Amino acid sequence: MKALTFGQNLFQKNMDMTTSSILILAMIGLVAGLLSGFVGVGGGMIIVPGLVFLLGASQMTAQGTSLALLMFPVGILGVINYYKTGNVNFQYVIIMGLAFVLGSYFGSKWALKISEQKVKLVFGIFLLYMSIRMIYNSVKAGL
C-alpha cells in the first residue's frame, strides 16, 4: 500500500462511502464516545473492533484510523464535565500524554513490522484479559 504524501487528498481513498457505512461509522464514534465518557475506555477498544468487524477494515487501517481520531479533541466536552466536578488530574494528563506520544510512536513502528495476525492476537488477548479482570473485580466487589 502506497503511503499518502503531503498535499494529496487524504479523503480520496474513501470516496466510495455509502450511506450505511457513514451510519456505521457514526454509530462506532457515538458508542466509543459514550463509553469513553462513561467508563473511560480508550476509543481504540471500541473503534478498532468496530472498524474491523462492521466495516471489514484491516487491523492496521483500523488502528491508524483510531489514532487519527485521537489527534482531535474528541473528548473535550466530556473533559469539561469531569473537570467541573473536580475529577480531572492534569498532572496525570501531562505525564500520560507525554508517554502516550512516545508509546504511540514506538508501538506503531513495532506493529507495522510484525504480521497483522500477530497484532490481532495481541489485541484480542489484551481485550480478553481486561474483560476478565473487570468482570472478576465487579463480582468480587458484589456488583
C-alpha positions as CSV (number, residue, x, y, z in Angstrom):
1,M,0.0,0.0,0.0
2,K,1.4,3.4,-1.0
3,A,1.7,6.0,1.7
4,L,0.0,9.3,1.1
5,T,2.4,12.2,0.6
6,F,1.8,15.7,2.0
7,G,-0.6,17.6,-0.2
8,Q,-2.6,14.6,-1.5
9,N,-6.3,14.5,-1.0
10,L,-6.5,12.5,2.3
11,F,-10.1,11.6,1.6
12,Q,-9.6,10.4,-1.9
13,K,-9.2,6.8,-0.8
14,N,-12.7,6.8,0.9
15,M,-14.8,8.4,-1.9
16,D,-16.9,5.3,-2.3
17,M,-18.5,5.6,1.2
18,T,-22.2,4.6,1.3
19,T,-24.9,5.9,3.5
20,S,-24.8,2.7,5.5
21,S,-21.0,2.9,6.1
22,I,-21.4,6.5,7.2
23,L,-24.1,5.5,9.6
24,I,-22.0,2.6,10.9
25,L,-19.0,5.0,11.4
26,A,-21.3,7.5,13.2
27,M,-22.5,4.7,15.5
28,I,-19.0,3.5,16.2
29,G,-18.0,7.0,17.1
30,L,-21.1,7.5,19.2
31,V,-20.6,4.3,21.1
32,A,-16.8,5.0,21.6
33,G,-17.6,8.5,22.8
34,L,-20.3,7.3,25.2
35,L,-18.2,4.5,26.7
36,S,-15.2,6.8,26.9
37,G,-17.2,9.3,28.8
38,F,-19.0,6.7,30.8
39,V,-16.2,4.3,31.8
40,G,-13.1,5.9,30.5
41,V,-12.2,3.2,28.0
42,G,-9.8,4.1,25.2
43,G,-11.5,4.8,21.9
44,G,-9.5,2.0,20.3
45,M,-11.2,-0.6,22.4
46,I,-14.4,0.3,20.5
47,I,-13.2,1.8,17.3
48,V,-10.7,-0.8,16.2
49,P,-13.1,-3.8,16.6
50,G,-15.9,-1.8,15.1
51,L,-14.0,-0.9,12.0
52,V,-12.6,-4.5,11.6
53,F,-15.9,-6.4,12.2
54,L,-18.5,-3.9,11.0
55,L,-16.7,-2.4,8.0
56,G,-14.2,-5.0,7.1
57,A,-11.2,-2.7,7.6
58,S,-7.8,-4.3,8.1
59,Q,-6.4,-4.3,11.6
60,M,-3.7,-1.8,10.6
61,T,-6.2,0.6,8.9
62,A,-8.5,0.3,12.0
63,Q,-5.6,1.1,14.3
64,G,-4.3,4.0,12.2
65,T,-7.8,5.4,11.9
66,S,-8.4,5.2,15.6
67,L,-5.1,7.0,16.3
68,A,-6.0,9.7,13.7
69,L,-9.3,10.2,15.5
70,L,-7.5,10.7,18.8
71,M,-5.5,13.6,17.3
72,F,-8.5,15.8,17.5
73,P,-10.1,17.0,20.8
74,V,-13.0,14.5,20.5
75,G,-13.4,14.3,24.3
76,I,-13.3,18.0,25.1
77,L,-17.0,18.2,26.3
78,G,-16.6,15.1,28.5
79,V,-13.4,16.5,30.0
80,I,-15.2,19.8,30.8
81,N,-18.0,17.9,32.6
82,Y,-15.5,15.9,34.6
83,Y,-13.3,19.0,35.3
84,K,-16.3,20.9,36.7
85,T,-16.8,18.2,39.3
86,G,-13.1,18.0,40.2
87,N,-12.5,14.7,38.5
88,V,-9.6,15.5,36.3
89,N,-6.0,15.2,37.4
90,F,-4.0,17.4,35.0
91,Q,-0.7,16.2,36.4
92,Y,-1.6,12.7,35.4
93,V,-2.7,14.0,32.0
94,I,0.6,15.7,31.3
95,I,2.7,12.7,32.3
96,M,0.4,10.1,30.5
97,G,0.2,12.5,27.4
98,L,3.9,12.7,27.0
99,A,4.3,8.9,27.5
100,F,1.4,8.3,25.1
101,V,3.2,10.3,22.4
102,L,6.3,8.1,22.8
103,G,4.3,4.9,23.2
104,S,2.2,5.5,20.1
105,Y,5.3,6.2,18.0
106,F,7.2,3.1,19.1
107,G,4.0,1.0,19.2
108,S,3.1,1.8,15.7
109,K,6.6,1.1,14.5
110,W,6.5,-2.3,16.2
111,A,3.0,-3.1,14.9
112,L,3.9,-2.3,11.3
113,K,7.0,-4.7,11.5
114,I,5.0,-7.8,12.5
115,S,2.2,-9.7,10.8
116,E,-1.3,-8.4,11.1
117,Q,-2.4,-11.8,12.5
118,K,0.1,-11.4,15.4
119,V,-1.2,-7.8,16.1
120,K,-4.8,-9.1,16.1
121,L,-3.8,-11.9,18.6
122,V,-2.1,-9.4,20.9
123,F,-5.0,-7.0,20.8
124,G,-7.5,-9.9,21.4
125,I,-5.5,-11.2,24.3
126,F,-5.4,-7.7,25.8
127,L,-9.1,-7.2,25.5
128,L,-9.8,-10.7,26.9
129,Y,-7.5,-10.0,29.9
130,M,-9.1,-6.6,30.6
131,S,-12.6,-8.1,30.3
132,I,-11.9,-11.0,32.7
133,R,-10.2,-8.7,35.2
134,M,-13.1,-6.2,35.2
135,I,-15.7,-9.0,35.5
136,Y,-13.8,-10.6,38.3
137,N,-13.4,-7.4,40.2
138,S,-17.0,-6.5,39.8
139,V,-18.2,-9.9,41.1
140,K,-15.7,-9.8,43.9
141,A,-17.0,-6.3,45.0
142,G,-20.6,-7.6,45.0
143,L,-21.6,-5.8,41.8
